[in-house]
Amino acid sequence: MASPFPIPLNALRAIEIVARRGALAPAAEELGVTPGAVSQHLRRAEERLGIELFDRTASGLKPTAALRQVLPRLTAGFDALADGVAGLKASDEQVLTLTVGSVFASRWLIWRIAKFNRLHPDIEVRLVVTGTMIDLAHSDIDVGIRFGRGKWPGLKAELIGGSRYSAVAAPPVAWLLKSPADLANVPLIRDTASMLPWEPWFAAAGIDPIPLSGPRYDDPTLAFDAAISEQGVLMAVEMMAADAVSDGRLVRVFDIHVDSDVGYWLILAEGRRVPRKVKLFRDWLHDEVPDSIGGYVDQVRRGHGVPQPGV
């Protein structure tokens, strides 16, 4: 009986990835081969099929009209295969593999994941901590949490929190601040990796923009540590600062905040089955996130909340 596949499945996989992502390198990474090998897959497939699959342009490989027409079926087919393979793993429902960024992992999740473990002792949580946007549709990652605006191609995003931000500082720095204008006299920490501009906060405070003259960090986790170690005032997501505020390492320097269009999103591959373990984790997040900022809210209700020297 003749094979229904005139070209090898690895070649089909290479075609699908290159068409979806527009380059040889992502396909090479997913398949564990060199870009040259992927190029050979494409060339031999075109020879066997007798048609061109890609237009070679200055901006990359672009699928031809013929390939664009069948690409959704190819993608759906490989997604179905991935689901089928997942179904063969007897222990799959007992292991939840989650990808998160470093700030979410170190400032929020690591202090609370034990609660989820106690609620669901049958589920082992494995963390993949990276800022890279992993292709959830074609990996062993079950679910992710990412900071942004929730618009990622091929992903279904559900906001879980983190849209409000405000200025925080260690108590000795906060003692120096009597009004928002006093920020001109202290360092303002620059977190170059975040999406939290100071300008909307200045506008909410009713003051002119103040030049950012404090230390500069490309890692948000280090920016938090800098604020805790009294290096200046940091603009921070309230959800991420909540623990440090609750235990007094940081304080919200003024009752001024900004509600933004960015936040933390639970992300899932579009069109994929949502297993029980992911549903349980999602439900836990919906309960835990509001509880986690209770200390922050309590401090705001009390007022400035900055302990004075000698008190």
C-alpha positions as a Markdown table, in Angstrom:
| # | Residue | x | y | z |
|---|---|---|---|---|
| 1 | Met | 0.0 | 0.0 | 0.0 |
| 2 | Ala | 1.4 | 3.4 | -1.0 |
| 3 | Ser | 2.2 | 5.8 | 1.8 |
| 4 | Pro | -0.3 | 8.6 | 2.3 |
| 5 | Phe | 2.7 | 10.9 | 2.9 |
| 6 | Pro | 4.7 | 11.7 | -0.2 |
| 7 | Ile | 7.2 | 13.6 | 2.0 |
| 8 | Pro | 8.5 | 12.6 | 5.5 |
| 9 | Leu | 6.6 | 13.8 | 8.6 |
| 10 | Asn | 9.7 | 15.7 | 9.7 |
| 11 | Ala | 9.7 | 17.6 | 6.5 |
| 12 | Leu | 6.0 | 18.4 | 7.0 |
| 13 | Arg | 6.8 | 19.6 | 10.5 |
| 14 | Ala | 9.5 | 21.8 | 9.2 |
| 15 | Ile | 7.2 | 23.3 | 6.5 |
| 16 | Glu | 4.5 | 24.0 | 9.1 |
| 17 | Ile | 6.9 | 25.7 | 11.6 |
| 18 | Val | 8.7 | 27.8 | 8.9 |
| 19 | Ala | 5.4 | 28.9 | 7.4 |
| 20 | Arg | 4.0 | 29.9 | 10.8 |
| 21 | Arg | 7.2 | 31.6 | 12.1 |
| 22 | Gly | 8.8 | 32.9 | 8.9 |
| 23 | Ala | 12.3 | 31.6 | 9.5 |
| 24 | Leu | 14.5 | 28.5 | 9.5 |
| 25 | Ala | 15.9 | 28.9 | 13.0 |
| 26 | Pro | 12.7 | 28.3 | 15.0 |
| 27 | Ala | 12.1 | 25.1 | 13.1 |
| 28 | Ala | 15.7 | 24.0 | 13.6 |
| 29 | Glu | 15.3 | 24.6 | 17.3 |
| 30 | Glu | 12.0 | 22.7 | 17.6 |
| 31 | Leu | 13.3 | 19.7 | 15.5 |
| 32 | Gly | 16.7 | 19.6 | 17.1 |
| 33 | Val | 18.6 | 19.9 | 13.8 |
| 34 | Thr | 20.5 | 22.7 | 12.0 |
| 35 | Pro | 19.0 | 25.4 | 9.8 |
| 36 | Gly | 20.7 | 23.8 | 6.9 |
| 37 | Ala | 18.9 | 20.5 | 7.5 |
| 38 | Val | 15.6 | 22.4 | 7.6 |
| 39 | Ser | 16.4 | 24.1 | 4.3 |
| 40 | Gln | 17.1 | 20.6 | 2.8 |
| 41 | His | 13.7 | 19.4 | 4.1 |
| 42 | Leu | 12.0 | 22.3 | 2.3 |
| 43 | Arg | 13.9 | 21.9 | -0.9 |
| 44 | Arg | 13.3 | 18.1 | -1.2 |
| 45 | Ala | 9.6 | 18.6 | -0.3 |
| 46 | Glu | 9.2 | 21.1 | -3.1 |
| 47 | Glu | 11.0 | 18.7 | -5.5 |
| 48 | Arg | 8.7 | 15.8 | -4.5 |
| 49 | Leu | 5.5 | 17.8 | -4.7 |
| 50 | Gly | 6.5 | 19.7 | -7.8 |
| 51 | Ile | 5.5 | 23.1 | -6.5 |
| 52 | Glu | 7.1 | 26.0 | -4.6 |
| 53 | Leu | 6.1 | 26.2 | -1.0 |
| 54 | Phe | 7.9 | 29.4 | -0.1 |
| 55 | Asp | 8.7 | 32.7 | -1.7 |
| 56 | Arg | 12.3 | 33.7 | -0.7 |
| 57 | Thr | 12.1 | 37.4 | 0.2 |
| 58 | Ala | 14.4 | 39.9 | 1.8 |
| 59 | Ser | 12.3 | 39.8 | 5.0 |
| 60 | Gly | 12.3 | 36.0 | 5.2 |
| 61 | Leu | 10.5 | 32.9 | 3.9 |
| 62 | Lys | 6.9 | 33.6 | 3.0 |
| 63 | Pro | 4.4 | 30.7 | 2.3 |
| 64 | Thr | 3.0 | 30.7 | -1.2 |
| 65 | Ala | -0.8 | 30.8 | -1.8 |
| 66 | Ala | -0.9 | 27.0 | -2.2 |
| 67 | Leu | 0.8 | 26.5 | 1.2 |
| 68 | Arg | -1.3 | 29.2 | 2.9 |
| 69 | Gln | -4.4 | 27.4 | 1.8 |
| 70 | Val | -3.5 | 24.1 | 3.6 |
| 71 | Leu | -1.5 | 25.6 | 6.5 |
| 72 | Pro | -4.4 | 25.6 | 9.0 |
| 73 | Arg | -5.0 | 21.9 | 8.4 |
| 74 | Leu | -1.3 | 21.1 | 8.9 |
| 75 | Thr | -1.2 | 23.1 | 12.1 |
| 76 | Ala | -4.4 | 21.4 | 13.4 |
| 77 | Gly | -3.0 | 18.0 | 12.5 |
| 78 | Phe | 0.2 | 18.5 | 14.4 |
| 79 | Asp | -1.8 | 19.9 | 17.4 |
| 80 | Ala | -4.0 | 16.8 | 17.3 |
| 81 | Leu | -0.9 | 14.6 | 17.2 |
| 82 | Ala | 0.5 | 16.4 | 20.3 |
| 83 | Asp | -2.8 | 15.9 | 22.1 |
| 84 | Gly | -2.7 | 12.2 | 21.2 |
| 85 | Val | 0.8 | 11.8 | 22.5 |
| 86 | Ala | -0.1 | 13.6 | 25.7 |
| 87 | Gly | -3.0 | 11.2 | 26.1 |
| 88 | Leu | -0.6 | 8.3 | 26.1 |
| 89 | Lys | 1.2 | 9.6 | 29.2 |
| 90 | Ala | -0.4 | 8.0 | 32.2 |
| 91 | Ser | 1.0 | 10.5 | 34.7 |
| 92 | Asp | 0.3 | 13.6 | 32.6 |
| 93 | Glu | -2.6 | 14.8 | 34.8 |
| 94 | Gln | -0.4 | 14.6 | 37.9 |
| 95 | Val | 2.3 | 17.0 | 36.6 |
| 96 | Leu | 1.6 | 20.7 | 35.9 |
| 97 | Thr | 4.4 | 22.3 | 33.9 |
| 98 | Leu | 4.1 | 26.1 | 34.2 |
| 99 | Thr | 6.3 | 28.8 | 32.6 |
| 100 | Val | 6.6 | 32.2 | 34.4 |
| 101 | Gly | 8.9 | 35.2 | 34.4 |
| 102 | Ser | 11.4 | 35.8 | 37.2 |
| 103 | Val | 9.6 | 38.5 | 39.0 |
| 104 | Phe | 6.3 | 36.6 | 39.2 |
| 105 | Ala | 8.2 | 33.5 | 40.3 |
| 106 | Ser | 10.3 | 35.2 | 43.0 |
| 107 | Arg | 8.0 | 37.9 | 44.3 |
| 108 | Trp | 4.7 | 36.1 | 44.2 |
| 109 | Leu | 4.4 | 32.5 | 43.2 |
| 110 | Ile | 7.2 | 30.9 | 45.2 |
| 111 | Trp | 5.7 | 32.1 | 48.5 |
| 112 | Arg | 2.2 | 30.8 | 47.7 |
| 113 | Ile | 2.6 | 27.6 | 45.6 |
| 114 | Ala | 2.7 | 25.5 | 48.8 |
| 115 | Lys | -1.0 | 26.5 | 49.2 |
| 116 | Phe | -1.9 | 25.0 | 45.9 |
| 117 | Asn | 0.2 | 21.9 | 46.7 |
| 118 | Arg | -1.7 | 21.4 | 50.0 |
| 119 | Leu | -5.1 | 21.7 | 48.1 |
| 120 | His | -4.0 | 19.3 | 45.4 |
| 121 | Pro | -1.3 | 17.0 | 46.7 |
| 122 | Asp | -1.8 | 14.7 | 43.7 |
| 123 | Ile | -0.4 | 17.4 | 41.3 |
| 124 | Glu | 3.3 | 18.1 | 41.0 |
| 125 | Val | 4.1 | 21.7 | 39.9 |
| 126 | Arg | 7.2 | 22.1 | 37.7 |
| 127 | Leu | 8.3 | 25.7 | 37.0 |
| 128 | Val | 10.1 | 26.9 | 33.9 |
| 129 | Val | 11.3 | 30.4 | 34.8 |
| 130 | Thr | 12.1 | 32.4 | 31.7 |
| 131 | Gly | 11.3 | 35.7 | 30.0 |
| 132 | Thr | 11.1 | 34.0 | 26.6 |
| 133 | Met | 7.7 | 33.5 | 25.1 |
| 134 | Ile | 7.6 | 29.7 | 24.7 |
| 135 | Asp | 5.5 | 28.2 | 22.0 |
| 136 | Leu | 2.8 | 26.5 | 24.1 |
| 137 | Ala | 1.2 | 24.8 | 21.2 |
| 138 | His | 4.3 | 22.8 | 20.4 |
| 139 | Ser | 6.0 | 22.1 | 23.8 |
| 140 | Asp | 5.5 | 20.2 | 27.0 |
| 141 | Ile | 4.4 | 23.4 | 28.8 |
| 142 | Asp | 0.8 | 23.2 | 30.0 |
| 143 | Val | 0.2 | 26.8 | 30.8 |
| 144 | Gly | 2.1 | 30.1 | 31.2 |
| 145 | Ile | 1.9 | 33.4 | 33.1 |
| 146 | Arg | 3.2 | 36.5 | 31.3 |
| 147 | Phe | 3.2 | 40.3 | 31.9 |
| 148 | Gly | 1.9 | 42.4 | 29.0 |
| 149 | Arg | -1.3 | 43.4 | 27.2 |
| 150 | Gly | -2.6 | 40.0 | 26.6 |
| 151 | Lys | -2.3 | 40.1 | 22.8 |
| 152 | Trp | -0.2 | 37.2 | 21.7 |
| 153 | Pro | -0.8 | 35.3 | 18.4 |
| 154 | Gly | -2.0 | 31.8 | 18.8 |
| 155 | Leu | -2.7 | 32.2 | 22.6 |
| 156 | Lys | -5.7 | 32.6 | 24.7 |
| 157 | Ala | -5.0 | 35.0 | 27.5 |
| 158 | Glu | -7.0 | 35.6 | 30.7 |
| 159 | Leu | -6.1 | 38.5 | 33.0 |
| 160 | Ile | -5.4 | 37.4 | 36.6 |
| 161 | Gly | -4.2 | 40.7 | 38.1 |
| 162 | Gly | -1.4 | 43.2 | 38.3 |
| 163 | Ser | -2.9 | 46.1 | 36.3 |
| 164 | Arg | -2.5 | 48.6 | 39.1 |
| 165 | Tyr | 0.9 | 50.1 | 39.9 |
| 166 | Ser | 2.2 | 52.7 | 42.4 |
| 167 | Ala | 5.4 | 54.2 | 43.8 |
| 168 | Val | 7.1 | 52.2 | 46.7 |
| 169 | Ala | 10.2 | 52.7 | 48.8 |
| 170 | Ala | 11.9 | 51.4 | 51.9 |
| 171 | Pro | 10.8 | 53.3 | 55.0 |
| 172 | Pro | 14.0 | 55.4 | 55.5 |
| 173 | Val | 13.6 | 56.7 | 52.0 |
| 174 | Ala | 9.8 | 57.3 | 52.4 |
| 175 | Trp | 10.5 | 59.4 | 55.6 |
| 176 | Leu | 12.1 | 62.0 | 53.3 |
| 177 | Leu | 8.9 | 62.5 | 51.3 |
| 178 | Lys | 6.2 | 64.8 | 52.5 |
| 179 | Ser | 4.6 | 65.5 | 49.0 |
| 180 | Pro | 5.0 | 64.0 | 45.5 |
| 181 | Ala | 7.2 | 67.0 | 44.5 |
| 182 | Asp | 9.8 | 65.7 | 47.0 |
| 183 | Leu | 10.5 | 62.9 | 44.6 |
| 184 | Ala | 12.9 | 65.4 | 42.9 |
| 185 | Asn | 15.2 | 65.0 | 45.9 |
| 186 | Val | 15.6 | 61.2 | 46.0 |
| 187 | Pro | 16.8 | 58.7 | 43.4 |
| 188 | Leu | 14.1 | 57.2 | 41.2 |
| 189 | Ile | 14.9 | 53.6 | 40.3 |
| 190 | Arg | 14.8 | 52.9 | 36.6 |
| 191 | Asp | 13.5 | 49.4 | 35.8 |
| 192 | Thr | 14.2 | 49.3 | 32.0 |
| 193 | Ala | 12.6 | 45.9 | 31.6 |
| 194 | Ser | 9.1 | 46.9 | 32.9 |
| 195 | Met | 6.2 | 48.5 | 31.1 |
| 196 | Leu | 5.5 | 50.9 | 34.0 |
| 197 | Pro | 6.2 | 54.5 | 32.9 |
| 198 | Trp | 6.4 | 57.2 | 35.6 |
| 199 | Glu | 4.6 | 59.9 | 33.5 |
| 200 | Pro | 1.0 | 58.7 | 34.2 |
| 201 | Trp | 1.8 | 58.6 | 37.9 |
| 202 | Phe | 3.2 | 62.2 | 37.8 |
| 203 | Ala | 0.0 | 63.3 | 36.0 |
| 204 | Ala | -2.1 | 61.5 | 38.6 |
| 205 | Ala | -0.1 | 63.3 | 41.4 |
| 206 | Gly | -0.6 | 66.7 | 39.7 |
| 207 | Ile | 3.1 | 67.4 | 39.3 |
| 208 | Asp | 5.4 | 68.0 | 36.3 |
| 209 | Pro | 7.5 | 65.1 | 35.2 |
| 210 | Ile | 10.7 | 64.6 | 37.3 |
| 211 | Pro | 13.9 | 63.3 | 35.6 |
| 212 | Leu | 14.8 | 59.8 | 36.5 |
| 213 | Ser | 18.2 | 60.1 | 38.0 |
| 214 | Gly | 18.5 | 56.9 | 40.1 |
| 215 | Pro | 20.1 | 53.5 | 39.5 |
| 216 | Arg | 19.2 | 51.6 | 36.4 |
| 217 | Tyr | 18.4 | 47.9 | 36.3 |
| 218 | Asp | 17.5 | 45.6 | 33.3 |
| 219 | Asp | 16.2 | 42.9 | 35.7 |
| 220 | Pro | 13.0 | 43.7 | 37.5 |
| 221 | Thr | 13.9 | 41.4 | 40.4 |
| 222 | Leu | 17.1 | 43.5 | 41.0 |
| 223 | Ala | 15.0 | 46.7 | 40.8 |
| 224 | Phe | 12.8 | 45.4 | 43.6 |
| 225 | Asp | 15.9 | 44.5 | 45.7 |
| 226 | Ala | 17.3 | 47.9 | 45.0 |
| 227 | Ala | 14.2 | 49.5 | 46.4 |
| 228 | Ile | 14.2 | 47.3 | 49.5 |
| 229 | Ser | 17.9 | 48.2 | 50.1 |
| 230 | Glu | 17.0 | 51.9 | 50.2 |
| 231 | Gln | 18.5 | 52.9 | 46.8 |
| 232 | Gly | 15.5 | 54.9 | 45.8 |
| 233 | Val | 11.8 | 54.9 | 44.9 |
| 234 | Leu | 10.5 | 52.3 | 42.5 |
| 235 | Met | 7.4 | 52.2 | 40.3 |
| 236 | Ala | 6.0 | 48.7 | 41.0 |
| 237 | Val | 3.0 | 46.5 | 40.3 |
| 238 | Glu | 1.0 | 46.4 | 43.5 |
| 239 | Met | 0.5 | 42.7 | 43.2 |
| 240 | Met | 4.2 | 42.1 | 43.1 |
| 241 | Ala | 5.0 | 44.5 | 45.9 |
| 242 | Ala | 2.2 | 43.3 | 48.2 |
| 243 | Asp | 4.4 | 41.0 | 50.4 |
| 244 | Ala | 7.2 | 43.5 | 50.9 |
| 245 | Val | 4.6 | 46.1 | 51.8 |
| 246 | Ser | 2.8 | 43.8 | 54.2 |
| 247 | Asp | 6.0 | 42.9 | 56.1 |
| 248 | Gly | 7.3 | 46.5 | 56.2 |
| 249 | Arg | 10.3 | 46.2 | 53.8 |
| 250 | Leu | 8.5 | 48.6 | 51.4 |
| 251 | Val | 5.8 | 51.2 | 51.8 |
| 252 | Arg | 3.5 | 52.8 | 49.3 |
| 253 | Val | 4.8 | 56.4 | 49.5 |
| 254 | Phe | 1.6 | 58.2 | 48.5 |
| 255 | Asp | -2.0 | 57.2 | 48.0 |
| 256 | Ile | -1.6 | 57.6 | 44.3 |
| 257 | His | -1.9 | 54.8 | 41.7 |
| 258 | Val | -2.2 | 54.1 | 38.0 |
| 259 | Asp | -4.6 | 51.6 | 36.4 |
| 260 | Ser | -2.9 | 50.4 | 33.2 |
| 261 | Asp | -3.7 | 48.2 | 30.3 |
| 262 | Val | -0.9 | 45.8 | 31.2 |
| 263 | Gly | -1.0 | 43.0 | 33.7 |
| 264 | Tyr | -0.4 | 39.4 | 34.4 |
| 265 | Trp | -2.1 | 37.0 | 32.1 |
| 266 | Leu | -2.7 | 33.2 | 32.3 |
| 267 | Ile | -1.9 | 32.0 | 28.8 |
| 268 | Leu | -3.0 | 28.8 | 27.0 |
| 269 | Ala | -2.5 | 27.5 | 23.5 |
| 270 | Glu | -5.5 | 28.4 | 21.4 |
| 271 | Gly | -7.7 | 25.5 | 20.5 |
| 272 | Arg | -6.0 | 23.0 | 22.9 |
| 273 | Arg | -7.9 | 20.9 | 25.4 |
| 274 | Val | -7.8 | 22.4 | 28.9 |
| 275 | Pro | -6.9 | 19.6 | 31.3 |
| 276 | Arg | -8.2 | 19.3 | 34.8 |
| 277 | Lys | -4.9 | 20.3 | 36.4 |
| 278 | Val | -4.9 | 23.6 | 34.5 |
| 279 | Lys | -8.5 | 24.3 | 35.5 |
| 280 | Leu | -7.6 | 23.7 | 39.1 |
| 281 | Phe | -4.6 | 26.0 | 38.9 |
| 282 | Arg | -6.7 | 28.7 | 37.2 |
| 283 | Asp | -9.4 | 28.5 | 39.8 |
| 284 | Trp | -6.7 | 28.7 | 42.6 |
| 285 | Leu | -5.2 | 31.8 | 41.0 |
| 286 | His | -8.6 | 33.5 | 40.9 |
| 287 | Asp | -9.0 | 32.9 | 44.6 |
| 288 | Glu | -5.4 | 33.6 | 45.7 |
| 289 | Val | -4.6 | 36.8 | 43.7 |
| 290 | Pro | -7.3 | 39.0 | 45.5 |
| 291 | Asp | -6.2 | 37.6 | 48.9 |
| 292 | Ser | -2.6 | 38.3 | 48.2 |
| 293 | Ile | -3.0 | 42.1 | 48.0 |
| 294 | Gly | -5.0 | 42.4 | 51.2 |
| 295 | Gly | -2.1 | 43.8 | 53.1 |
| 296 | Tyr | -1.5 | 46.4 | 50.5 |
| 297 | Val | -5.1 | 47.5 | 50.6 |
| 298 | Asp | -5.1 | 47.6 | 54.5 |
| 299 | Gln | -2.0 | 49.9 | 54.4 |
| 300 | Val | -3.7 | 52.3 | 52.0 |
| 301 | Arg | -6.8 | 52.4 | 54.2 |
| 302 | Arg | -4.6 | 53.4 | 57.2 |
| 303 | Gly | -3.1 | 56.2 | 55.3 |
| 304 | His | 0.5 | 56.8 | 54.3 |
| 305 | Gly | 1.5 | 53.9 | 56.5 |
| 306 | Val | 5.2 | 55.0 | 56.9 |
| 307 | Pro | 6.6 | 54.3 | 60.4 |
| 308 | Gln | 8.4 | 57.4 | 61.6 |
| 309 | Pro | 11.9 | 57.2 | 63.2 |
| 310 | Gly | 11.7 | 56.2 | 66.8 |
| 311 | Val | 8.1 | 55.1 | 66.7 |
